[in-house]
């Protein structure tokens, strides 16, 4: 398998050097960018598998980079932040990050987060050969495309993963812990907001006349159960 291409965006040159050496030893090809403008240009010019994006950057900060990036790219992004306030982590998720990691962090944890995000984005073709229908919605896992009728839906990587998982479990309540385990390889915590943010964004994109096909079963989890549910059909 070809090495995954990572873009590491941080103005701390020494940290970038240490992180890149560790990641290269673990099978990744790593490039650097040290300010927000340079990072945005390189991220849009190259076909990276994943971006590791620090919040505190010169020229453009990490939030600005991510907001601009999400207008043109769905590349997975893990945000790094020395800010520990929940509002800052939620701001990153609202901007379109797939995961976040507060500083200081251990290299093994970063490695685990990278692998978890890439696994979500690289499900094998043999597992992704069906087209799934749910009312007026349709997804094609193999190409990672989703539609409402004939209109294409603009979903981020993690939004698609959530929607696909709920599609596969159609008519069954999916617990928060189940989704967190599938998406992040860890159980939810009482203060975990990442899943809530992504579900909220997905609901807005799937809503019609202020009604959402994703229902919350209080204290249990989520249920995808609109009218006219169709079983998956093989392509």
TORRO-907634 format. One record per residue (C-alpha): residue number from 1; residue in one letter; x, z, y. Coordinates in nm, 3 decimals, m for minus. Layout:
   num   residuo        xx        zz        yy
   NUM         A         X         Z         Y
...
//
This chain:
   num   residuo        xx        zz        yy
     1         X     0.000     0.000     0.000
     2         X     0.128    m0.084     0.350
     3         X     0.224     0.203     0.575
     4         X    m0.047     0.324     0.811
     5         X     0.027     0.240     1.173
     6         X    m0.006     0.541     1.405
     7         X     0.023     0.560     1.782
     8         X     0.137     0.904     1.899
     9         X     0.047     0.966     2.264
    10         X     0.212     1.269     2.424
    11         X     0.436     1.318     2.727
    12         X     0.653     1.569     2.538
    13         X     0.934     1.343     2.418
    14         X     1.094     1.610     2.197
    15         X     0.763     1.686     2.027
    16         X     0.703     1.315     1.965
    17         X     1.046     1.284     1.804
    18         X     0.988     1.580     1.573
    19         X     0.635     1.473     1.481
    20         X     0.735     1.113     1.417
    21         X     1.019     1.216     1.185
    22         X     0.782     1.434     0.985
    23         X     0.512     1.168     0.968
    24         X     0.757     0.894     0.869
    25         X     0.877     1.112     0.583
    26         X     0.515     1.121     0.471
    27         X     0.466     0.745     0.468
    28         X     0.347     0.661     0.820
    29         X     0.485     0.415     1.071
    30         X     0.477     0.582     1.413
    31         X     0.502     0.440     1.764
    32         X     0.502     0.634     2.094
    33         X     0.339     0.624     2.434
    34         X     0.413     0.889     2.696
    35         X     0.153     0.829     2.966
    36         X    m0.214     0.741     2.966
    37         X    m0.188     0.391     3.110
    38         X     0.086     0.284     2.868
    39         X    m0.112     0.436     2.582
    40         X    m0.430     0.247     2.667
    41         X    m0.248    m0.086     2.696
    42         X    m0.066    m0.043     2.364
    43         X    m0.375     0.082     2.183
    44         X    m0.569    m0.228     2.286
    45         X    m0.283    m0.471     2.220
    46         X    m0.197    m0.351     1.870
    47         X    m0.402    m0.295     1.557
    48         X    m0.330     0.073     1.491
    49         X    m0.493     0.261     1.206
    50         X    m0.517     0.586     1.403
    51         X    m0.428     0.736     1.740
    52         X    m0.303     1.091     1.799
    53         X    m0.391     1.157     2.162
    54         X    m0.285     1.452     2.378
    55         X    m0.523     1.563     2.653
    56         X    m0.262     1.650     2.917
    57         X    m0.103     1.316     3.009
    58         X     0.036     1.169     3.333
    59         X    m0.134     0.875     3.512
    60         X    m0.450     0.889     3.297
    61         X    m0.540     1.202     3.102
    62         X    m0.648     1.191     2.739
    63         X    m1.019     1.203     2.819
    64         X    m0.988     0.904     3.052
    65         X    m0.786     0.711     2.795
    66         X    m1.045     0.778     2.526
    67         X    m1.339     0.685     2.747
    68         X    m1.176     0.353     2.835
    69         X    m1.069     0.291     2.477
    70         X    m1.418     0.347     2.336
    71         X    m1.556     0.065     2.548
    72         X    m1.350    m0.182     2.345
    73         X    m1.232    m0.016     2.025
    74         X    m1.354     0.209     1.743
    75         X    m1.002     0.300     1.626
    76         X    m1.000     0.657     1.488
    77         X    m0.863     0.918     1.730
    78         X    m0.745     1.274     1.676
    79         X    m0.711     1.464     2.003
    80         X    m0.447     1.728     2.063
    81         X    m0.523     1.993     2.323
    82         X    m0.363     2.312     2.448
    83         X    m0.699     2.401     2.597
    84         X    m0.877     2.640     2.364
    85         X    m1.212     2.655     2.546
    86         X    m1.498     2.513     2.342
    87         X    m1.614     2.297     2.634
    88         X    m1.281     2.110     2.628
    89         X    m1.303     2.041     2.255
    90         X    m1.664     1.928     2.294
    91         X    m1.560     1.705     2.586
    92         X    m1.317     1.525     2.357
    93         X    m1.582     1.474     2.091
    94         X    m1.829     1.356     2.355
    95         X    m1.574     1.100     2.468
    96         X    m1.555     0.962     2.113
    97         X    m1.280     1.153     1.931
    98         X    m1.309     1.173     1.553
    99         X    m1.140     1.512     1.528
   100         X    m0.941     1.754     1.742
   101         X    m0.650     1.987     1.682
   102         X    m0.559     2.268     1.924
   103         X    m0.195     2.329     2.019
   104         X     0.018     2.484     1.886
   105         X    m0.042     2.343     1.539
   106         X     0.149     2.316     1.214
   107         X     0.271     1.974     1.100
   108         X     0.102     2.015     0.762
   109         X    m0.234     2.068     0.929
   110         X    m0.189     1.759     1.142
   111         X    m0.095     1.563     0.831
   112         X    m0.408     1.686     0.653
   113         X    m0.627     1.589     0.950
   114         X    m0.471     1.241     0.965
   115         X    m0.525     1.182     0.595
   116         X    m0.883     1.309     0.613
   117         X    m0.974     1.073     0.899
   118         X    m0.806     0.777     0.729
   119         X    m0.987     0.850     0.402
   120         X    m1.317     0.829     0.584
   121         X    m1.216     0.490     0.722
   122         X    m1.077     0.347     0.401
   123         X    m1.331     0.394     0.130
   124         X    m1.259     0.153    m0.154
   125         X    m1.445    m0.174    m0.177
   126         X    m1.571    m0.080    m0.523
   127         X    m1.756     0.214    m0.369
   128         X    m1.889     0.007    m0.082
   129         X    m2.063    m0.296    m0.226
   130         X    m2.427    m0.217    m0.152
   131         X    m2.639    m0.278     0.155
   132         X    m2.862     0.017     0.242
   133         X    m3.200     0.001     0.416
   134         X    m3.400     0.273     0.587
   135         X    m3.704     0.155     0.776
   136         X    m3.585    m0.089     1.041
   137         X    m3.222     0.016     0.993
   138         X    m2.963    m0.146     0.769
   139         X    m2.597    m0.074     0.700
   140         X    m2.330    m0.267     0.515
   141         X    m2.059    m0.021     0.403
   142         X    m1.812    m0.291     0.299
   143         X    m1.791    m0.430     0.653
   144         X    m1.889    m0.101     0.821
   145         X    m2.165    m0.268     1.022
   146         X    m2.507    m0.131     1.107
   147         X    m2.819    m0.291     1.251
   148         X    m3.161    m0.203     1.386
   149         X    m3.357    m0.511     1.288
   150         X    m3.133    m0.797     1.399
   151         X    m2.959    m0.596     1.671
   152         X    m2.613    m0.465     1.590
   153         X    m2.552    m0.092     1.643
   154         X    m2.234     0.020     1.819
   155         X    m2.129     0.324     1.614
   156         X    m1.799     0.509     1.620
   157         X    m1.609     0.558     1.296
   158         X    m1.745     0.905     1.233
   159         X    m2.099     0.816     1.343
   160         X    m2.101     0.539     1.085
   161         X    m1.971     0.778     0.819
   162         X    m2.248     1.028     0.894
   163         X    m2.516     0.757     0.896
   164         X    m2.388     0.608     0.571
   165         X    m2.379     0.945     0.398
   166         X    m2.733     1.025     0.508
   167         X    m2.842     0.678     0.393
   168         X    m2.692     0.738     0.049
   169         X    m2.873     1.074     0.032
   170         X    m3.199     0.936     0.166
   171         X    m3.495     1.166     0.122
   172         X    m3.269     1.463     0.039
   173         X    m3.168     1.742     0.275
   174         X    m2.792     1.730     0.339
   175         X    m2.644     2.066     0.434
   176         X    m2.401     2.115     0.722
   177         X    m2.137     2.238     0.477
   178         X    m2.180     1.924     0.267
   179         X    m2.134     1.697     0.567
   180         X    m1.840     1.895     0.699
   181         X    m1.672     1.886     0.359
   182         X    m1.719     1.510     0.329
   183         X    m1.610     1.436     0.686
   184         X    m1.340     1.695     0.748
   185         X    m1.256     1.838     0.405
   186         X    m1.347     2.187     0.530
   187         X    m1.667     2.397     0.544
   188         X    m1.850     2.457     0.870
   189         X    m1.797     2.771     1.072
   190         X    m2.051     2.955     1.290
   191         X    m1.883     2.815     1.604
   192         X    m1.814     2.461     1.479
   193         X    m1.958     2.213     1.729
   194         X    m1.797     1.884     1.626
   195         X    m2.071     1.792     1.379
   196         X    m2.344     1.883     1.629
   197         X    m2.189     1.656     1.891
   198         X    m2.159     1.357     1.656
   199         X    m2.513     1.406     1.521
   200         X    m2.645     1.422     1.878
   201         X    m2.473     1.095     1.969
   202         X    m2.593     0.926     1.652
   203         X    m2.951     1.044     1.712
   204         X    m2.951     0.886     2.058
   205         X    m2.829     0.554     1.920
   206         X    m3.091     0.555     1.644
   207         X    m3.382     0.691     1.846
   208         X    m3.692     0.492     1.933
   209         X    m3.958     0.613     2.179
   210         X    m3.785     0.954     2.185
   211         X    m3.826     0.985     1.808
   212         X    m3.526     1.015     1.577
   213         X    m3.502     0.927     1.210
   214         X    m3.254     1.214     1.165
   215         X    m3.450     1.533     1.122
   216         X    m3.301     1.880     1.144
   217         X    m3.421     2.124     0.881
   218         X    m3.353     2.451     1.058
   219         X    m3.102     2.670     0.882
   220         X    m3.050     2.411     0.606
   221         X    m2.918     2.076     0.728
   222         X    m3.028     1.721     0.802
   223         X    m3.273     1.477     0.650
   224         X    m3.297     1.100     0.695
   225         X    m3.660     1.031     0.612
   226         X    m3.843     0.776     0.829
   227         X    m4.140     0.579     0.709
   228         X    m4.096     0.267     0.494
   229         X    m3.782     0.383     0.318
   230         X    m3.623     0.117     0.101
   231         X    m3.386     0.171    m0.189
   232         X    m3.035     0.023    m0.169
   233         X    m3.000    m0.338    m0.273
   234         X    m2.683    m0.488    m0.418
   235         X    m2.532    m0.776    m0.229
//
